[in-house]
């Protein structure tokens, strides 16, 4: 009997990060696909049989990716160039793959030398997988057959612009996994069944406690492990976590985000003339920080990177006063001039006098005295457009209460971030701050009863009255569990990218005063 080893390598949520840099400062970073490339090549040099899978969210996320979508759409996406060079076996669709519409996604698929997989992303008319094959079969030494099934979180309609997915249906991930695993086991008879699911865990694996509502369905990895028979390996992502665990006997890995790590599963097979048996399976995380960037991968995107850097360094205007952020939590606790600016740009673009926005992440540094495009895209990191929807005063109150649940009182009496917004994935982008209304958040009250003194033009907001509010398209579709917005009629759409709107506003004014009217406050 012969022993053969197969190594499965997973990248996930790379988000366009090829170069090992932080674009906000251009300082060296311990991440990026170029670093991972060095690790991948090392594994391949040491092992004869290697399977390389990306688990989704690879096209969108860095200024390099944004610049491609703005200016270079006719060429090949830098990430596709790099993934082609690395000879990926397949890539699963993540939710952010749909951010620029199907035309862009179709082009990326055509440019890729590897298949895109998503068994539960279907044509609306045919109900067949949109990219054709939902799985791949790869053969290795000794006649070993490995099957890789791709599944995407079915929650995409709650986030994405309807026109971007109008031709598609997203079915339940658990049901799709069950259907296709049974089919593959019966028809293909693989020696190893791998499911690559762009989604994460709805359960805290250490405590076995639910961390998401069962009916939500954004992350269903625990259900897939415990309800779908016949899976040997589950590759996960979406939550940006680092994980390597066994769940109900299934080997599970999740490698973080922005190319910080690779998930590795090592499977041993016992091969004889009569049969092939799966033996020991081990799991680990390989961190990018232990590897130098692969020059060959960097050179593939060097021209696009050069143009991106020139675009980022363009000075677009002057900030008078202090619009920089030292402490992101304080910028959410007390209105910051950057938030005031974003809301005012949204209101001007939409010709609406109520707006809401968020400080998306803790790396946001605000704007210095000489503001560049680098500063804009470092603060406003998503490819959002704007929508104006009409909501009732009661729905406005519910939305504000959803935001107010961001806070908690720490044991020492200070305000802090609720665990629901910090675990298992930071969700600072789901705490909105509003302009055009006045309100107080009283953190001493229970979540759901924290909004006080809510007024519009000096008068109490009326529960049954309709109000027009501008917000980004993600929020307008109900994204971030703002279910009160879902399905609302869109009064007006502003299709321009919000980062462009901010840049054009600053350019047109020349000088922007750093100021905030403090129309809201947090009491704790």
C-alpha angles and dihedrals in degrees: 000000000000125000116219126182125212121191120203115199121196130194119182140175092010087154097199094306106147101141121063095238142106102235093207091066104007087234120147115274132197093233144067139103091266090064091045089050090064090051092047092051090049092054091047091050091053098040131051097204117050131157117199119198132173113211099206146274094082103129102058136049118066130073086248089060092042092052090052091055092046101044116002106047095132093061129068116282110254091235091053090050091052095044091049090052090050090051098232112198093215145336127218119219115252125198093258091058087079096054095102100038136258097290091064092041092050090051091051089051092051092048093050121093089209131060126262110228131203118140093186098047100091140180107256091224103040100027087221124130107282095228095042109238115060093191143019133220117214124189124211140177117317091023094288112166121203122189122205117195119192121215129175128204106268092216095088096107087064091062112024131085107261093231090058093059103026091121094049143081122199112206129198112290096219094049092047092049092050093049097047098039089055091047094048093046092051100040107027097030095205123191090225129029114206122183117195107198123184092214138076142223126306089193131064098243095206094052099024087227123142114251097179134046110267093230094052096079099191093121118026105156094122092053091048090053095046103033105035115073124211103037118133100175132023118195110199140183142142094098093071091229131143109233139157113170145132114243117187088338093308117124107233130188134174119181106201120240144290091034096296093141150354124235111225127195117186115198125188120207128196107216127192133155090264103046151350117233128190109231132174119000121197131184135203145156120241111204121217094219090077093063137067119234115270107245092206091060093044091052092055090065098030097110094047089046091051092052091045092053092050090051092048094051094055109120108225104177152325128275114211109207130001117325096151124114121228098167117026092198091056089051087059094043095053125023112268126207090241091059090046089053095049092049092048092050089051092049093049093047092049098035088230128128100216122065141162133198141156140229093243104204143002094250091068107119101182123230126311125215092272104043120204134185086258089063092047097051092041090059100034101043103165129082092237128160123193135255133188114216132178117235136170123248088249090055090048089054091050091050091050090049089052088055093043090058086071089085133072134176112250122218091259091055097255123126116255141169118282115243089238088068096041107039137099086353128009109252103183087139088070095064107090128198118202136216128196094041133068123228145150127223110211105196091187088073123079117268108274093036102059105098113097136170094018109180140163118204089348095306127103113265107254117228095223099037120104120237128187115226131182118215138148119287093250092059094040089059091055096263116164093034092294089142092163088074097048115113095008117149111260107230095187138000127207105199097190115110109259093231088057091048090053092048093048092048092053092044093051093049096040093201125043123195115226102231142136129197094207095225089165135040140186120228119198 
